[in-house]
Structures are given as C-alpha cells and as structure tokens.
Amino acid sequence: MAAKKRLKEEVSCSVCLECFADPVSVECGHVFCLSCITRCWEGLQTDFPCPQCRETSKNKTLRPIRHLGNIVELLKQLHTPSASPPGENLCGEHEEKLKLFCEDDQEPICVICRESKDHKAHSVLPMQEAAQEYKKTLHGHVERLKKELESLQTWEAEQSRTSSEVEGNFKNQVEVIHSTFELLKKFLDKEEQKLLSKLENEHKENMKNIQEKLSELEKQQSTHQELITEIGGKCLLPDVELLKEVKIILNRYGNAKAQKPPEDVAVERTLKSIGEHSSLQEKLLELKEAFPAELEKSYIKPGESTFPTTREWTYIKKWATAVTLDPYTAHGKLILSEDGRSVRRVRCGDRARYLPNTPQRFTIYVVVLGTHRLSSGRHYWEVEVGDKTDWILGVCDESVNRKGRITLAPEDGFWTVWLRDDNYEALTFPSTLLIPRVPPRAVGLFLDYEAGRLSVYNVDDRSLLFTFSGAPFPPTLRAFFYPGLNDGGRNAGALRVLPVTQG
C-alpha cells in the first residue's frame, strides 16, 4: 500500500496534484504538466521561477519527457478496474467484494478495509446480517410513518370539518346579525310611528284647545273695545243725562272684567311627554323589556341547527315553568308518579286499575297532557328521555279530540317531535328529519306563545333541534307526553320532567 502511494506521488504534478499530462522538465530538473507550467509562467518575459523549488532561470526552457509520459499511461491502464460480474459490488480502494458492513461509519467495506486502521476498532457485521437488521429497522420506520400519515390525514379531515363548521358558524352569525338588526329596525320603526302618531294626536288636541282659548280672548277684547268706546261717549253727555245712565254703565263695566282662560292639564301633560320623547336614552330604557320578545330567536328557520350562546341559553331558562302531568287526561295504560313529574307505560305485573272514562281522558292514544294551561307568555321545561327508543314530546291544542283518531301535525293542533325507529323527526306535514350531533338524553321545550313559536333543544349539547313557527297558536295549549311502547322492555323507562337549573 505504501509503495503504491509512493508511486502515485512520483507520477503526479506538484501543481495540479494529478498524474502528469505531457510532462516537461525545467532547468532545475523538476517535472510539471506542460499546461500547468505554461499557466504559471504566463505573462513573464524573464526570470522564470520553478513552482516547486523557486529557482529562476533566464530562459523559458522546457524539455519534454516522453518516457515518463508513457509510464503514466501504462499506470493508468493498470489501475483501471476490470469489469465486475453482473450484480457484484467491489471496494473502490481494494477491488475486493463488499462482504461486510461498518456500523460506525454506516457503509459497506471489504475484508481488507476491516483490517485497516480506519475500521479496526469499529463494530462490523456480515453484509446479509446487517441488511436483515436494517430492513427490520427500516420496516419499523415505514410502519411508524404510515401511522403518522394516517394521523395527519385524520387531523387534516378534522381540520377540514372544523374549517367547514367555523365557516358555517361565521355565515350563520352574519345571518343572525343581519336578521337581528333588520328586526330591530322594524321594531324601532314601529315604535317611532307609534310615538309620532301619539304625538300628532296630542298636538292636534292641544292646538284645538289653544284655538278655542284664542277665540274666547278675541271675543273679550272686542267686548272691551266696544265698552271703551261707549263709556267714552257717555262721558261727553250733560251731567243729568250721564247720571241717568251711570248705573247701567257701571253694571256693564263690572260684568266685562277680563278672564284668563284656565290652564289645560292635558296640554301640560302633553308638553311633558314631548320632553320625555326627545330623550332617546329614556325611551330605550322604556323599551328595554320589549326588545327580547321581539328579538328572541326570530332568525331561526325550521329545521336549522344552531347553538344558543350562554346569554341566550340563560335567557331561555329564565322562563322555566314547573310543568306537571294531569292524571285526569292520562290514558288508562299510563302510570304517573305521585309528584306528577314522570310517566311510564304499564308493565307486566302492574296492578290492574280502573279509571273512569271522563271527557278529559284520552282513550285511544296512550298519552297524557300537562296540567298547566298555556295561553300567554313564555315557558320552558325539560324532559328526560334517557335511553328510551320511542317517545313523543311537544304541545297540543287543549281542544283536540281525545276519544278518536288524531293526526300529529300543526294543522291539526299538535306541535311535536318524536324518536321512532332510530329517527328523530319534527312532525310537520310532511315530517322533517332531524340529525342531532349527539342523541339527546334530555329534551328542552321553549314556548313563546305570543310569537307563535315552539323551539325544541337537545339539552345535552345545548343545540336547537327544531323550531315550529309561522302561525298563531290556538287560545290554550297543553304540554304533550307519549312514552311509547315498552318494546319488550327496551323502552320501559319513564319520561321525567326535570327541574330546570340556570346556566
């Protein structure tokens, strides 16, 4: 190895450090490539230095060494590696087969490299053994990368869904703002017209009163003017004539005293009210309680799913009503709790009961109504449905048929939602399919009687399931409960009216 290295140094140019190409010698005897020495002396006219020993010569004397050039060519041919058999890898330095793998340097080596000082102290494995181990390692990396790729794809899908939800929520909120302010404008326009109309009527009445008083004052002025002229004329009469008529003149004078029109209380009250109307802040305070009724969820479309804010949810729960069940309306196959807050269907083993067939009682459909008669205002109540597989909740017209067949639709006096055959539906005509994000274990019902709206919520995630709206309610409504068939015990649980908590 040392001799080979020494030989390579002897046939290498000290300028380019490569094997000589067209070797020439200078006067001092050192040898260089023709092109290398030419570049070194380029531009010089005298004193040509040797690049190796720095000795100078007066003349540019270059002597070709063809014999050395031939030797260089022979050495290049000897060191050109012979063609390797197909698929056989050889060491670039020793031309030996690569049979080993150095774990320290992470590279294949031959048996000669193994004994060299570069690899003597390194950990070395046979090529096949190292390949199997690294295949296992790389396979493990591939599996991990696949799992990470799946996680990345899942996260991407989640982010896409989140993006869609955020975009949908943004658009919904934009619509909420537009709808709310449109409603607010309409409400304020209505209030403005009411105030202006009231003010105009009061103004007309006041002007009428004032005109009447002006007429009275003009009449008094005319009377006084006539009296002034008459008395002035009488004063020009002879004394006897004057004294004969003085009594009549004095009586007329006494009756002609000026009378100020009485103050009109209505005018004062109206002027005061005008001052009040001019204060926007006071008027807004006056209308403060009216706004929620006008703005409360009016933008919700039937079938649209949304999530009330905490403030809206607090507002809804503000109208909590202690709903109880009316035993006089309950079908004979229903059992009510003693506190009137839960209902279930009779089960095998329940004691037989006799209930009178009163006009109030349902006899065909196994339902029960709430005790409260809902004919005004706002009301909110919650019903626990738990794991039940069949139920109907809502409100109905108090005058619905309780002895015959009924159709659950708003047109027939029923505003209800149900769970049946794993489907949640609002019983409109035709029915509206509801797709809650999570199955509700408790259902909230918010009735705004004057607005003609019944909103149904999933209490578990505070989402709106559906809103009935668009038509006024009948004179009196009642809460509606149907616990469903027992279904072999799968649906034997009770519907329970829950106490409503704030927040």
C-alpha positions as CSV (number, residue, x, y, z in Angstrom):
1,M,0.0,0.0,0.0
2,A,2.9,2.4,0.9
3,A,4.7,1.6,-2.4
4,K,1.5,2.2,-4.4
5,K,1.0,5.5,-2.6
6,R,4.7,6.4,-3.2
7,L,4.4,5.5,-6.9
8,K,1.3,7.7,-7.3
9,E,3.2,10.7,-5.8
10,E,6.2,10.2,-8.1
11,V,4.0,10.4,-11.3
12,S,1.9,13.4,-10.0
13,C,2.4,17.0,-10.9
14,S,3.1,19.2,-7.9
15,V,0.9,22.0,-9.3
16,C,-2.4,20.2,-10.2
17,L,-1.6,17.1,-8.0
18,E,-2.9,14.9,-10.8
19,C,-0.9,12.4,-12.9
20,F,1.4,14.1,-15.4
21,A,-0.2,15.1,-18.7
22,D,2.5,15.9,-21.4
23,P,5.3,16.0,-18.7
24,V,8.2,18.5,-19.3
25,S,11.2,19.5,-17.1
26,V,12.6,22.9,-16.4
27,E,16.3,23.9,-15.9
28,C,16.4,22.8,-12.2
29,G,15.2,19.3,-13.2
30,H,11.7,19.4,-11.7
31,V,8.9,18.0,-13.8
32,F,5.4,19.5,-14.4
33,C,2.5,19.1,-16.8
34,L,3.0,21.3,-19.9
35,S,-0.3,23.1,-19.3
36,C,0.5,23.7,-15.6
37,I,3.9,25.3,-16.1
38,T,2.6,27.3,-19.0
39,R,-0.1,28.8,-16.8
40,C,2.5,29.5,-14.0
41,W,4.8,31.4,-16.4
42,E,2.1,33.2,-18.3
43,G,2.9,36.9,-18.8
44,L,6.6,36.6,-17.7
45,Q,9.4,37.8,-20.1
46,T,12.4,36.9,-17.9
47,D,13.3,35.2,-14.6
48,F,11.1,32.1,-14.8
49,P,10.7,30.5,-11.3
50,C,10.3,26.8,-10.6
51,P,6.9,26.3,-8.9
52,Q,8.5,23.7,-6.6
53,C,11.9,25.0,-5.6
54,R,11.5,28.6,-6.7
55,E,14.9,28.6,-8.6
56,T,14.8,31.0,-11.5
57,S,16.1,30.7,-15.0
58,K,16.8,33.3,-17.6
59,N,15.2,31.4,-20.4
60,K,11.8,29.6,-20.8
61,T,13.4,26.2,-21.4
62,L,11.1,23.2,-21.4
63,R,12.3,19.6,-22.2
64,P,9.6,17.0,-22.9
65,I,10.0,13.7,-21.0
66,R,8.1,11.3,-23.3
67,H,9.4,8.2,-21.5
68,L,7.7,9.4,-18.2
69,G,4.5,10.2,-20.2
70,N,4.4,6.6,-21.4
71,I,4.9,5.2,-17.9
72,V,2.0,7.4,-16.7
73,E,-0.3,6.0,-19.4
74,L,0.7,2.4,-18.5
75,L,0.0,3.0,-14.8
76,K,-3.5,4.4,-15.7
77,Q,-4.3,1.3,-17.6
78,L,-3.1,-1.0,-14.8
79,H,-5.3,0.9,-12.2
80,T,-8.4,0.9,-14.3
81,P,-10.7,-1.7,-12.6
82,S,-11.7,-4.7,-14.7
83,A,-15.4,-5.2,-15.4
84,S,-17.1,-6.8,-12.4
85,P,-19.5,-9.6,-12.8
86,P,-23.2,-8.5,-13.1
87,G,-24.6,-7.7,-9.6
88,E,-21.1,-7.8,-7.9
89,N,-20.0,-4.8,-5.9
90,L,-16.3,-4.2,-5.3
91,C,-14.4,-2.0,-2.9
92,G,-13.3,1.1,-4.7
93,E,-10.0,1.1,-3.0
94,H,-9.0,-2.6,-2.8
95,E,-11.2,-4.0,-5.7
96,E,-12.4,-6.7,-3.3
97,K,-16.0,-7.8,-2.8
98,L,-18.0,-5.8,-0.3
99,K,-18.9,-8.5,2.3
100,L,-19.0,-6.5,5.5
101,F,-20.9,-3.5,6.9
102,C,-19.3,-1.0,9.3
103,E,-22.0,0.1,11.8
104,D,-19.9,3.1,13.0
105,D,-19.4,4.6,9.5
106,Q,-22.7,3.2,8.1
107,E,-21.0,1.9,4.9
108,P,-20.2,-1.4,3.2
109,I,-16.5,-2.5,3.4
110,C,-14.3,-5.3,2.2
111,V,-12.2,-7.7,4.3
112,I,-9.1,-5.6,3.7
113,C,-10.8,-2.5,4.9
114,R,-11.8,-4.4,8.0
115,E,-8.1,-4.8,9.0
116,S,-7.2,-1.2,8.2
117,K,-6.7,1.3,10.9
118,D,-9.8,3.2,9.7
119,H,-12.1,0.3,10.7
120,K,-10.1,-1.9,13.0
121,A,-11.8,-0.6,16.2
122,H,-15.3,-0.4,14.6
123,S,-18.3,-2.7,15.0
124,V,-18.6,-4.7,11.8
125,L,-21.4,-7.2,10.7
126,P,-21.6,-9.5,7.8
127,M,-23.4,-7.9,4.9
128,Q,-26.5,-10.1,4.9
129,E,-26.9,-10.0,8.6
130,A,-26.6,-6.2,8.6
131,A,-29.1,-6.0,5.7
132,Q,-31.7,-8.0,7.6
133,E,-31.4,-5.9,10.7
134,Y,-31.6,-2.7,8.8
135,K,-34.6,-4.0,6.8
136,K,-36.4,-4.6,10.1
137,T,-35.4,-1.2,11.3
138,L,-36.5,0.5,8.1
139,H,-39.7,-1.6,8.0
140,G,-40.4,-0.3,11.5
141,H,-39.8,3.3,10.3
142,V,-42.2,2.7,7.4
143,E,-44.9,1.4,9.7
144,R,-44.5,4.3,12.0
145,L,-44.6,6.8,9.1
146,K,-47.7,5.1,7.8
147,K,-49.4,5.5,11.2
148,E,-48.2,9.1,11.4
149,L,-49.5,9.6,7.8
150,E,-52.9,8.2,8.9
151,S,-52.9,10.6,11.9
152,L,-52.0,13.5,9.7
153,Q,-54.8,12.6,7.3
154,T,-57.2,12.2,10.2
155,W,-56.1,15.6,11.6
156,E,-56.5,17.1,8.1
157,A,-60.0,15.8,7.9
158,E,-60.8,17.1,11.4
159,Q,-59.4,20.5,10.5
160,S,-61.4,20.5,7.2
161,R,-64.5,19.7,9.3
162,T,-63.6,22.4,11.8
163,S,-63.0,24.8,8.9
164,S,-66.4,23.9,7.5
165,E,-68.0,24.3,10.9
166,V,-66.2,27.6,11.5
167,E,-67.2,28.9,8.0
168,G,-70.8,27.7,8.6
169,N,-70.9,29.3,12.1
170,F,-69.5,32.5,10.6
171,K,-72.1,32.6,7.9
172,N,-74.8,31.8,10.5
173,Q,-73.6,34.6,12.8
174,V,-73.6,37.0,9.9
175,E,-77.1,36.0,9.1
176,V,-78.0,36.3,12.8
177,I,-76.6,39.8,12.9
178,H,-78.4,40.9,9.7
179,S,-81.7,39.3,10.7
180,T,-81.5,40.7,14.3
181,F,-80.8,44.2,13.1
182,E,-83.4,44.0,10.4
183,L,-85.9,43.0,13.1
184,L,-84.6,45.7,15.4
185,K,-85.1,48.3,12.6
186,K,-88.6,47.2,12.0
187,F,-89.3,47.3,15.8
188,L,-87.9,50.8,16.1
189,D,-89.7,52.0,13.0
190,K,-92.9,50.6,14.5
191,E,-92.2,52.3,17.9
192,E,-91.3,55.5,16.0
193,Q,-94.6,55.5,14.2
194,K,-96.5,54.8,17.4
195,L,-94.8,57.7,19.2
196,L,-95.2,60.1,16.2
197,S,-98.9,59.2,15.8
198,K,-99.4,59.7,19.6
199,L,-97.6,63.0,19.5
200,E,-99.5,64.2,16.4
201,N,-102.9,63.4,18.0
202,E,-101.9,65.2,21.2
203,H,-100.7,68.1,19.1
204,K,-104.0,68.3,17.3
205,E,-105.9,68.3,20.5
206,N,-103.7,70.9,22.1
207,M,-103.9,73.2,19.0
208,K,-107.7,72.8,19.1
209,N,-107.8,73.9,22.8
210,I,-105.5,76.8,22.1
211,Q,-107.6,78.0,19.2
212,E,-110.7,77.9,21.3
213,K,-109.0,80.0,24.0
214,L,-107.7,82.4,21.4
215,S,-111.3,82.8,20.1
216,E,-112.5,83.5,23.6
217,L,-109.8,86.1,24.2
218,E,-110.6,87.8,20.9
219,K,-114.3,87.9,21.9
220,Q,-113.3,89.5,25.3
221,Q,-111.1,92.0,23.5
222,S,-114.0,93.0,21.2
223,T,-116.3,93.5,24.2
224,H,-113.8,95.6,26.0
225,Q,-113.2,97.7,22.9
226,E,-116.9,98.3,22.5
227,L,-117.2,99.2,26.2
228,I,-114.3,101.7,26.0
229,T,-116.0,103.5,23.0
230,E,-119.4,103.5,24.7
231,I,-118.1,104.8,28.1
232,G,-116.0,107.4,26.3
233,G,-119.1,108.6,24.5
234,K,-121.2,108.8,27.7
235,C,-118.7,110.9,29.4
236,L,-119.4,113.7,26.8
237,L,-123.1,113.8,27.8
238,P,-124.6,116.5,30.1
239,D,-124.4,115.7,33.8
240,V,-128.1,114.9,34.1
241,E,-128.0,112.6,31.1
242,L,-124.8,111.0,32.3
243,L,-126.1,110.3,35.8
244,K,-129.3,108.8,34.4
245,E,-127.3,106.1,32.7
246,V,-124.4,105.7,35.1
247,K,-126.0,102.7,36.8
248,I,-126.3,100.8,33.6
249,I,-122.8,101.7,32.5
250,L,-121.2,100.6,35.8
251,N,-123.1,97.3,35.7
252,R,-121.8,96.6,32.2
253,Y,-118.3,97.5,33.3
254,G,-118.5,95.2,36.3
255,N,-119.5,92.3,34.0
256,A,-116.8,92.9,31.5
257,K,-113.7,92.1,33.6
258,A,-111.1,90.2,31.6
259,Q,-110.9,86.5,32.4
260,K,-107.8,84.5,31.7
261,P,-108.5,81.0,30.2
262,P,-108.0,78.2,32.6
263,E,-104.7,76.2,32.3
264,D,-105.3,73.0,30.4
265,V,-103.9,70.0,32.4
266,A,-103.9,67.9,29.2
267,V,-101.7,70.4,27.5
268,E,-99.2,70.4,30.4
269,R,-99.1,66.6,30.4
270,T,-98.6,66.5,26.6
271,L,-95.8,69.0,26.8
272,K,-94.1,67.0,29.5
273,S,-94.5,63.8,27.4
274,I,-92.9,65.6,24.4
275,G,-89.9,66.4,26.6
276,E,-89.7,62.7,27.5
277,H,-89.9,61.5,23.9
278,S,-87.0,63.8,23.0
279,S,-84.7,61.8,25.2
280,L,-83.6,58.7,23.3
281,Q,-81.8,57.2,26.3
282,E,-85.0,57.3,28.4
283,K,-87.0,55.8,25.5
284,L,-84.6,53.0,25.1
285,L,-84.9,52.2,28.8
286,E,-88.6,52.2,28.4
287,L,-88.4,49.7,25.5
288,K,-85.7,47.6,27.2
289,E,-88.0,44.8,28.2
290,A,-89.8,44.8,24.8
291,F,-86.6,44.0,22.8
292,P,-86.0,40.4,24.0
293,A,-89.6,39.5,23.0
294,E,-89.0,40.8,19.5
295,L,-85.5,39.5,19.0
296,E,-85.7,36.2,20.7
297,K,-84.5,33.6,18.1
298,S,-86.7,35.1,15.4
299,Y,-83.9,34.3,12.9
300,I,-84.1,30.5,13.4
301,K,-85.5,28.7,10.4
302,P,-87.4,25.5,10.8
303,G,-85.0,22.5,10.7
304,E,-81.9,24.7,11.1
305,S,-79.5,23.5,13.8
306,T,-77.7,26.2,15.9
307,F,-76.2,26.6,19.3
308,P,-77.5,29.4,21.5
309,T,-74.9,31.5,23.3
310,T,-74.6,31.3,27.1
311,R,-76.5,34.5,27.3
312,E,-79.3,33.2,25.1
313,W,-79.4,29.9,27.0
314,T,-79.7,31.8,30.3
315,Y,-82.5,33.9,28.8
316,I,-84.4,30.8,27.7
317,K,-84.1,29.2,31.1
318,K,-85.3,32.4,32.7
319,W,-88.8,31.3,31.6
320,A,-88.7,27.9,33.5
321,T,-92.2,26.6,34.2
322,A,-92.9,23.8,36.8
323,V,-94.8,21.5,34.4
324,T,-96.7,18.6,36.0
325,L,-98.8,15.8,34.4
326,D,-102.6,15.9,34.6
327,P,-103.9,12.5,35.8
328,Y,-107.4,13.3,34.5
329,T,-106.1,13.3,30.9
330,A,-103.9,10.2,31.2
331,H,-104.8,7.1,29.2
332,G,-105.5,4.0,31.4
333,K,-102.3,2.3,30.3
334,L,-100.1,5.0,31.8
335,I,-98.8,5.2,35.3
336,L,-97.9,8.6,36.7
337,S,-95.6,9.3,39.7
338,E,-97.1,10.7,42.9
339,D,-95.4,14.1,42.3
340,G,-96.9,14.2,38.8
341,R,-93.5,14.7,37.1
342,S,-92.9,11.3,35.4
343,V,-95.0,8.9,33.3
344,R,-94.4,5.3,32.0
345,R,-96.5,2.7,30.3
346,V,-97.9,-0.2,32.4
347,R,-95.7,-3.3,32.6
348,C,-96.4,-7.0,33.2
349,G,-97.1,-7.4,36.9
350,D,-98.5,-3.9,37.4
351,R,-101.8,-4.0,39.4
352,A,-104.9,-3.6,37.3
353,R,-106.6,-0.2,37.6
354,Y,-110.0,1.2,36.8
355,L,-110.1,4.8,35.5
356,P,-113.4,6.5,34.7
357,N,-113.9,7.4,31.0
358,T,-114.2,11.1,31.6
359,P,-114.4,13.7,28.7
360,Q,-110.8,14.8,29.6
361,R,-109.2,11.4,29.3
362,F,-107.5,10.0,26.2
363,T,-108.9,6.6,25.4
364,I,-107.3,5.6,22.1
365,Y,-103.9,7.1,22.1
366,V,-101.7,6.4,25.2
367,V,-100.8,10.0,26.0
368,V,-101.1,12.4,28.9
369,L,-101.2,16.2,28.9
370,G,-99.6,18.8,31.2
371,T,-101.6,20.3,34.0
372,H,-100.8,23.9,33.1
373,R,-102.9,25.7,30.5
374,L,-100.5,27.7,28.4
375,S,-102.4,30.7,26.9
376,S,-99.8,33.6,27.1
377,G,-96.2,34.4,27.8
378,R,-93.1,32.3,27.6
379,H,-92.5,28.9,29.1
380,Y,-89.5,26.5,29.2
381,W,-89.4,22.9,30.6
382,E,-87.1,19.9,30.2
383,V,-88.0,16.2,29.9
384,E,-85.5,13.4,30.5
385,V,-85.8,10.7,27.8
386,G,-82.7,8.8,28.8
387,D,-82.1,5.6,26.7
388,K,-85.7,5.3,25.5
389,T,-86.2,4.3,21.9
390,D,-89.7,5.6,21.3
391,W,-91.3,8.9,22.6
392,I,-93.2,12.0,21.5
393,L,-93.0,15.4,23.2
394,G,-94.4,18.9,22.4
395,V,-97.6,20.8,22.9
396,C,-101.1,20.5,21.6
397,D,-104.4,22.5,21.4
398,E,-106.4,21.8,24.6
399,S,-109.5,21.2,22.5
400,V,-108.0,18.3,20.4
401,N,-110.0,15.1,20.0
402,R,-109.3,12.8,23.0
403,K,-111.7,9.9,22.0
404,G,-110.9,9.4,18.3
405,R,-108.1,9.2,16.0
406,I,-105.7,12.1,15.6
407,T,-103.0,13.3,13.2
408,L,-99.9,14.7,14.8
409,A,-99.4,17.9,12.7
410,P,-99.6,21.6,13.4
411,E,-102.6,21.9,11.1
412,D,-104.5,19.5,13.5
413,G,-103.3,21.2,16.7
414,F,-100.1,19.3,17.5
415,W,-96.6,20.7,17.6
416,T,-94.4,17.7,18.4
417,V,-91.2,15.8,17.8
418,W,-90.5,12.1,18.1
419,L,-88.0,9.4,18.2
420,R,-89.1,6.3,16.4
421,D,-87.1,3.6,14.5
422,D,-83.9,5.4,15.4
423,N,-85.1,8.5,13.6
424,Y,-85.7,11.9,15.1
425,E,-88.4,13.9,13.3
426,A,-90.4,17.1,13.7
427,L,-93.9,16.1,13.0
428,T,-94.7,18.7,10.4
429,F,-96.5,17.8,7.2
430,P,-94.6,16.3,5.7
431,S,-92.3,15.4,8.6
432,T,-88.8,17.0,8.9
433,L,-85.9,14.7,9.6
434,L,-83.7,15.9,12.5
435,I,-80.0,14.9,12.8
436,P,-78.7,15.8,16.3
437,R,-74.9,15.7,16.8
438,V,-75.4,13.6,19.9
439,P,-78.5,11.6,20.8
440,P,-80.4,13.7,23.4
441,R,-80.9,12.2,26.8
442,A,-83.0,15.3,27.8
443,V,-85.1,17.5,25.6
444,G,-85.9,21.2,26.3
445,L,-89.0,22.9,25.0
446,F,-89.3,26.7,24.9
447,L,-92.7,28.1,24.1
448,D,-93.2,31.7,23.1
449,Y,-97.0,31.9,22.9
450,E,-97.4,35.5,21.5
451,A,-94.7,34.9,18.9
452,G,-96.3,31.6,17.8
453,R,-93.0,29.6,18.3
454,L,-92.1,26.3,19.9
455,S,-88.3,25.6,19.9
456,V,-87.1,22.1,20.8
457,Y,-83.5,21.8,22.2
458,N,-81.1,18.9,22.9
459,V,-80.2,19.7,26.5
460,D,-77.0,17.6,26.3
461,D,-75.1,19.8,23.9
462,R,-77.5,22.9,24.0
463,S,-78.3,22.6,20.3
464,L,-81.5,23.6,18.7
465,L,-83.2,20.7,17.1
466,F,-86.2,22.4,15.5
467,T,-88.5,25.5,15.7
468,F,-92.2,25.5,14.9
469,S,-93.3,28.9,13.7
470,G,-95.3,30.8,11.2
471,A,-98.8,30.7,12.5
472,P,-100.5,31.9,15.7
473,F,-101.4,29.3,18.4
474,P,-104.9,28.4,19.5
475,P,-106.4,30.0,22.6
476,T,-105.0,27.4,25.0
477,L,-102.1,24.9,24.7
478,R,-101.1,21.9,26.9
479,A,-97.8,20.1,27.2
480,F,-97.9,16.7,25.4
481,F,-96.3,13.4,26.5
482,Y,-96.2,10.0,24.9
483,P,-93.8,7.4,26.5
484,G,-94.1,4.9,23.6
485,L,-94.5,1.1,23.6
486,N,-92.5,-1.0,26.0
487,D,-90.8,-2.9,23.1
488,G,-90.1,-6.0,25.2
489,G,-88.6,-3.9,28.0
490,R,-86.2,-1.9,25.7
491,N,-88.4,1.2,26.1
492,A,-89.9,0.6,29.5
493,G,-88.3,3.7,31.1
494,A,-90.3,6.7,32.1
495,L,-90.4,10.3,30.7
496,R,-89.4,12.6,33.6
497,V,-90.0,16.4,33.8
498,L,-86.7,17.7,35.2
499,P,-86.1,20.7,37.5
500,V,-84.6,23.4,35.3
501,T,-81.2,24.8,36.6
502,Q,-79.9,28.1,35.4
503,G,-76.7,28.4,33.3
